[in-house]
Structures are given as structure tokens and as C-alpha cells.
Amino acid sequence: GQDPRAYFTSRKGDVANALLSITDERGRKSDQKMLVKVYSKLRPTAVQHIGEAIPGLADLIVKHAS
């Protein structure tokens, strides 16, 4: 099998977007339009930050899966 760190790292954008999809859904249901607007502006930065954290997340998964 492929190294989990390499696998997750190669798909870091997909993983970040999947994680943020939870918040996206909450935003769609929210009545707090100002918060949704701020979230929308910050979301691209969040994708980047989460993507940068993916190798560490993969290491954590491997550590606890053993």
C-alpha cells in the first residue's frame, strides 16, 4: 500500500475541502449572514492552512492506527 503521509499530502486540497464541507453546510443553514460572509472570505485561507497541516494529521493517523 501507499504511504499514508504521501497519500494524504498528495490529496491535501481534497482533504481540506472535505473537512470544511461540514462548516460550509452549517453556513448554508445559518441565519447569521455577517458570519457567513466573513467565513466565505476566510475559507480560501483555511484551505491553505489545513492543507499545510495534512502531513502532520497523516502522521497522527498512522501513529494511532498501529
CNS distance restraints for C-alpha pairs under 8 A (distance, minus, plus):
assign (resid   2 and name CA) (resid   6 and name CA) 7.28 0.50 0.50
assign (resid   2 and name CA) (resid   7 and name CA) 6.52 0.50 0.50
assign (resid   3 and name CA) (resid   7 and name CA) 6.13 0.50 0.50
assign (resid   4 and name CA) (resid   8 and name CA) 6.05 0.50 0.50
assign (resid   4 and name CA) (resid  58 and name CA) 6.21 0.50 0.50
assign (resid   4 and name CA) (resid  59 and name CA) 7.87 0.50 0.50
assign (resid   4 and name CA) (resid  62 and name CA) 7.18 0.50 0.50
assign (resid   5 and name CA) (resid   9 and name CA) 5.90 0.50 0.50
assign (resid   5 and name CA) (resid  55 and name CA) 5.60 0.50 0.50
assign (resid   5 and name CA) (resid  58 and name CA) 5.02 0.50 0.50
assign (resid   5 and name CA) (resid  59 and name CA) 6.31 0.50 0.50
assign (resid   6 and name CA) (resid  10 and name CA) 5.93 0.50 0.50
assign (resid   6 and name CA) (resid  55 and name CA) 7.80 0.50 0.50
assign (resid   7 and name CA) (resid  11 and name CA) 6.50 0.50 0.50
assign (resid   8 and name CA) (resid  12 and name CA) 5.75 0.50 0.50
assign (resid   8 and name CA) (resid  15 and name CA) 7.34 0.50 0.50
assign (resid   8 and name CA) (resid  54 and name CA) 6.58 0.50 0.50
assign (resid   8 and name CA) (resid  55 and name CA) 6.90 0.50 0.50
assign (resid   8 and name CA) (resid  58 and name CA) 6.42 0.50 0.50
assign (resid   9 and name CA) (resid  51 and name CA) 7.78 0.50 0.50
assign (resid   9 and name CA) (resid  54 and name CA) 6.06 0.50 0.50
assign (resid   9 and name CA) (resid  55 and name CA) 5.71 0.50 0.50
assign (resid   9 and name CA) (resid  58 and name CA) 7.99 0.50 0.50
assign (resid  11 and name CA) (resid  15 and name CA) 6.21 0.50 0.50
assign (resid  12 and name CA) (resid  16 and name CA) 5.97 0.50 0.50
assign (resid  12 and name CA) (resid  50 and name CA) 7.92 0.50 0.50
assign (resid  12 and name CA) (resid  51 and name CA) 4.94 0.50 0.50
assign (resid  12 and name CA) (resid  52 and name CA) 7.84 0.50 0.50
assign (resid  12 and name CA) (resid  54 and name CA) 6.13 0.50 0.50
assign (resid  13 and name CA) (resid  17 and name CA) 6.10 0.50 0.50
assign (resid  13 and name CA) (resid  47 and name CA) 6.89 0.50 0.50
assign (resid  13 and name CA) (resid  48 and name CA) 7.89 0.50 0.50
assign (resid  13 and name CA) (resid  51 and name CA) 5.97 0.50 0.50
assign (resid  14 and name CA) (resid  18 and name CA) 6.06 0.50 0.50
assign (resid  15 and name CA) (resid  19 and name CA) 6.23 0.50 0.50
assign (resid  15 and name CA) (resid  51 and name CA) 7.55 0.50 0.50
assign (resid  15 and name CA) (resid  54 and name CA) 7.92 0.50 0.50
assign (resid  16 and name CA) (resid  20 and name CA) 6.18 0.50 0.50
assign (resid  16 and name CA) (resid  47 and name CA) 5.43 0.50 0.50
assign (resid  16 and name CA) (resid  48 and name CA) 7.94 0.50 0.50
assign (resid  16 and name CA) (resid  50 and name CA) 5.55 0.50 0.50
assign (resid  16 and name CA) (resid  51 and name CA) 5.75 0.50 0.50
assign (resid  17 and name CA) (resid  21 and name CA) 5.97 0.50 0.50
assign (resid  17 and name CA) (resid  47 and name CA) 6.52 0.50 0.50
assign (resid  18 and name CA) (resid  22 and name CA) 7.51 0.50 0.50
assign (resid  19 and name CA) (resid  23 and name CA) 7.87 0.50 0.50
assign (resid  20 and name CA) (resid  24 and name CA) 6.10 0.50 0.50
assign (resid  20 and name CA) (resid  47 and name CA) 7.72 0.50 0.50
assign (resid  21 and name CA) (resid  25 and name CA) 6.10 0.50 0.50
assign (resid  22 and name CA) (resid  26 and name CA) 6.53 0.50 0.50
assign (resid  23 and name CA) (resid  27 and name CA) 6.13 0.50 0.50
assign (resid  24 and name CA) (resid  28 and name CA) 6.33 0.50 0.50
assign (resid  25 and name CA) (resid  29 and name CA) 6.54 0.50 0.50
assign (resid  26 and name CA) (resid  30 and name CA) 6.10 0.50 0.50
assign (resid  27 and name CA) (resid  36 and name CA) 5.63 0.50 0.50
assign (resid  28 and name CA) (resid  36 and name CA) 7.96 0.50 0.50
assign (resid  30 and name CA) (resid  36 and name CA) 7.40 0.50 0.50
assign (resid  32 and name CA) (resid  36 and name CA) 6.36 0.50 0.50
assign (resid  33 and name CA) (resid  37 and name CA) 6.12 0.50 0.50
assign (resid  34 and name CA) (resid  38 and name CA) 6.29 0.50 0.50
assign (resid  35 and name CA) (resid  39 and name CA) 6.03 0.50 0.50
assign (resid  36 and name CA) (resid  40 and name CA) 6.07 0.50 0.50
assign (resid  37 and name CA) (resid  41 and name CA) 6.46 0.50 0.50
assign (resid  38 and name CA) (resid  42 and name CA) 6.28 0.50 0.50
assign (resid  39 and name CA) (resid  43 and name CA) 5.78 0.50 0.50
assign (resid  40 and name CA) (resid  44 and name CA) 7.89 0.50 0.50
assign (resid  42 and name CA) (resid  46 and name CA) 6.32 0.50 0.50
assign (resid  43 and name CA) (resid  47 and name CA) 6.27 0.50 0.50
assign (resid  44 and name CA) (resid  48 and name CA) 6.49 0.50 0.50
assign (resid  45 and name CA) (resid  49 and name CA) 6.24 0.50 0.50
assign (resid  46 and name CA) (resid  50 and name CA) 5.98 0.50 0.50
assign (resid  47 and name CA) (resid  51 and name CA) 5.93 0.50 0.50
assign (resid  48 and name CA) (resid  52 and name CA) 6.26 0.50 0.50
assign (resid  49 and name CA) (resid  53 and name CA) 6.44 0.50 0.50
assign (resid  50 and name CA) (resid  54 and name CA) 6.34 0.50 0.50
assign (resid  53 and name CA) (resid  57 and name CA) 6.32 0.50 0.50
assign (resid  54 and name CA) (resid  58 and name CA) 6.08 0.50 0.50
assign (resid  55 and name CA) (resid  59 and name CA) 6.25 0.50 0.50
assign (resid  56 and name CA) (resid  60 and name CA) 6.21 0.50 0.50
assign (resid  57 and name CA) (resid  61 and name CA) 6.24 0.50 0.50
assign (resid  58 and name CA) (resid  62 and name CA) 6.20 0.50 0.50
assign (resid  59 and name CA) (resid  63 and name CA) 6.08 0.50 0.50
assign (resid  60 and name CA) (resid  64 and name CA) 6.27 0.50 0.50
assign (resid  61 and name CA) (resid  65 and name CA) 5.88 0.50 0.50
assign (resid  62 and name CA) (resid  66 and name CA) 6.36 0.50 0.50
